[in-house]
């Protein structure tokens, strides 16, 4: 990508608006991260492209609405991640209800999300400066590549034993 397309303020050019809308989702390298850009519900979202749980590639995951929130479903283990804020969601049965009812609960913010800005038909991402470490950080950068390979090999071994 053109260096001259990199404005100041931490914004990184990731593509033309029309092309990204047509693609619906794609992965772009931004600094030392792989960032998944999603266009859904008429807006853009950006988050780390590897699932916080075991490094699964979110690009190929389904997008579902859960309690009015747009979520990415990791294709590897079906973890649900809110694309707007990176919150991990899960279902559990509330046995205090009669009869018991399944409800959605939060693991908290697990996946790093990033700011997306459109300027004159160009789309930019500004990496999150969310304070502290988030689980999705583990699978980013050079060390993250090594860890993703390890996680994939472990999953393959486990499935071959089944």
C-alpha positions, 0 to 999 in steps of 0.5 A, a space after each residue: 500500500 502506498 506510503 503517501 496514503 498513510 496519514 498522520 494520527 495512527 491511521 493506516 490505509 486498508 482499502 477503498 470503501 467500495 472494494 471493502 463493501 464488495 468483499 464483505 470481509 478481508 484481512 490486512 496487515 497493520 503494523 505487527 497485527 493481522 486485522 480483520 475488516 468486516 462490512 456488515 449492517 452498513 458499517 465497518 468493523 475491525 478486530 484482530 483476525 485470530 480468535 483469542 481462544 486458540 488462534 482460529 482464523 476468523 475470516 472464515 467464521 460465520 456472522 450471527 446476531 446474538 441478543 441484538 449484537 453482531 458476533 463473529 463465530 470462530 470456525 475452529 471452536 465456535 467461540 462467539 465474539 462481538 465485533 463492535 467491542 471484542 466481548 466473548 459471549 457464551 450460553 449457559 443454563 440458568 437453573 434458578 428459572 423454572 423451567 431452566 432457561 439458556 441465557 447469554 453471558 459475557 467472558 468480558 473483552 477478549 478480542 482486540 477491536 480497532 477504530 475504522 474511519 472512512 475518508 473520501 472513499 478510503 478506509 483506514 484503521 487505527 489500532 486499539 490502544 486499549 490498556 493492558 493485555 487482551 487474550 487476542 494479543 497472544 496470537 499476533 506478530 511473529 510470536 503469534 504465528 508460531 503459537 498459531 501453528 502450535 495450536 493448529 497442530 494440537 487441534 489436529 492431534 486431538 481430532 486424529 485421536 477421536 
